[in-house]
Each structure stands twice: as C-alpha cells, then as structure tokens.
C-alpha cells in the first residue's frame, strides 16, 4: 500500500505538469458548462420570422383582417417579426430565413368562410332544439336560414392558406410552425365568434422546485468530464509512459503491475472528485447553482471514474504512441458522448441509435447522476451502479492483462 501511495503522489505531480492534460480535463468541461448554460439557460428563446402581407386594399395598405392576423403573430413573445415588401419573391431570396406569406384576398376569404361556418353552427343548433318549437317558429327560422344560405352560397366561401417558408437546414422551423399553427387556430376561433374556447392548455415544469436549466445540465457536464478524463487523457498518459521509457524503468523496480494500474485508476478517481468540485464552484459563482452531490452521487461518481479510467488504461496499453492513443480514445469517447443523450433527448434520434445509446455506460451514468442530484430519488439508479461496476471490473482485468510488464523485463 505504501508503494501505491508514493506512486499516486508521483503521478499527481506528473499530471499537473502536462498542459494538454490540464486543458482537456479541467478547462474543456468548464468551457462546455459556460457555453451550454449561457445558450440554453435563457428564460425564453426568440425566433425570427419575416411576414409578407400581400392582402392590400386599393390604398396599398393591409386589409383589416390581414392586419389583425399580423398583430396576432406580433403578440407572440417567442417570435421576433419583421416585414417583407409584398412585391418581393421570398422563395428566391436569402434575406429572411423564415417567411410567412399572407396571400391576396385573405380578408375576403376569411370573412366569407367565417359566415359559412356560423351558418353551419346555427343549423346544427336549430336541429337540436326544433322539437321544442311550434310550426310557426320552425317556418320562420327555416325561411331565415334559406335566405342566409343563398347569400352565403353566392360568395366564394372557400378557405385561405397562408404559406410558411423555411430552409431545409432550419432546425427551429418545426417549433416556429407549431407556434404559427396555434396563432391560426386562435384567429379562426375569433373569426367565427368563439371568444372563449372550450379547451385551453397551460404549461408547467417537472422536477425539483427552484431548479433551472443549468442544474439539469450539470450531471451531463460531470459525466462528460469523467468520460473525457478517463477515455481520452488516460490513454495518452499511459502511452506516453511507454513511449519515453518510464514504464520500462518501472519494471526494474519492486513495483508490481497491479499496483501501477491501481495507482493510476485511483489518481483519476480522485481527480474526478476534485474537478467535479471545481465545476460546482464555477456553476455556483457564474449561474447561482445550489446543487450539492450527496453520498450516493459521490459513490456513483467514483465508480464511473474507476470504470472509464480502467477503459482508458486498457486503450493506452494497445498503442505506444501518445497521439495515436488520444485519437483512439476520441474514437470511443465522442460517439459515446453524442449517442448517450447527454446533451439532448434521445427521442430525436432514429430508434436504432436510441437502442445503441441506451446500451452505452455513459447513458446509465448520466441518468443515474441526474436522478440522484436533480430529481432527488434513488429509483432507477441501480442499473447505473451495476453497469459501471461491471465496466470497472472488466476493464481493470483487461488493463492488467494488456499492460506489457514482463515483456520489458525480459
């Protein structure tokens, strides 16, 4: 044990001298924390949209109904509305990323179609209550409906379509389209005289009260830190010891291969705890985060650090060149990071990729930390302990098997 402690101190000193290691392990996750928290923690996103109103009167001004429709769009908080000249060809122009076109005749068609819709409502109402009316009342109502129907049929009471344009690479287009669909639905209700719709919807948030987006992203940043440290930094470090002859010199000492590997894994686990603390302090200072990991969160963090560090030890034993070992670690780390649903929900991916992502240890690690630190429950966290424990045991054994120790002695 004394040899492991002495080796651990030496490894920590050597780690602190490597600028590249310090950058990727310390600064890179903090940069991710600051960027993601600043971008996604905003209270309400704003989407720009241009409106082209082609429904103009003889004086060149928008008709009353089209102007009311534009005002409804402008009244939606997430939308930032600009206006496009009615004569411009918006489909061939890149000046506006998203454009809503209100066609000529919009007001006339809305007025006529609204009248027809009201007639349908009146007819249905009369049909429902006609058993309670006498013959004279029924005849008067039918005469009135017939006369109104003739006037309605004399007009072109077809619906009108507004056209929404967006480029193929606009990932926010579905969100904007959904907002516009809601505006259209409310405008239609007002057009036929429905001032209070029978069904409304409110929104709320789930999870612990008082926690914002930054707190919910925090487990993702911590999981990313542990992954990058273990799978990208450790392979380069181990390959560097082989490349510069340090490992060969260590073989000549009484140090055993198992002690060497355990010391490295313990070092990375301690670093994971320290760096998690640094990230929590940065999040508290910059964004007011108040989340504090509990005992189970720390235990899961340690098991994850051991598991990913053991994986990194195994990868570093395969290649003697530090740059090649770093590249190999990146090949493992980055697909795992982006397939495990760390920074976005997995349901946006195809089902095949979702299945693969749920099998990756980072998925369980992130979900376990989130449940323990943010949701405050132990439900569903035991698969995370199990998968990371298996990862640690398996790759510790693989690292011990792959590390060339006797070969140097011989």
ABEGO torsion letter per residue (X at the ends): XAAAAAAAAAAAAAAAABAAAAAAAAAAAAAAAAAAAAAAABABBBBBBBBBBABBBAAGBBBAAAAAAAAAAAABAABBBBBBBAABBAAABAABABBBBBBBGAAAAAAAAAAAAAAAAAAAAAAAAAAABBAAAAAAAAAAAAAAAAAAAABBBBBBBBBBBBBAABAAAAAAAAAAAAAAAAAAAAAAGBABBABBBBBBBBEBBGBBAAAAAAAAAAAAAAAAAAAAAAAAAAAAAAAAGAAAAAAABABBAAAAAAAAAAAAAAAAAAAAAAAAAAAAAAAGBABBBBAAAAAAAAAAAAAAAAAAAAAAAABABAAAAAAAAAAAAAAAAAAAGAABBAAABBAAAAAAAAABAAAAAAAAAAAAAAAGBABGAAAAAAAAAAAAAAAAAAAAAABBAAAAAX
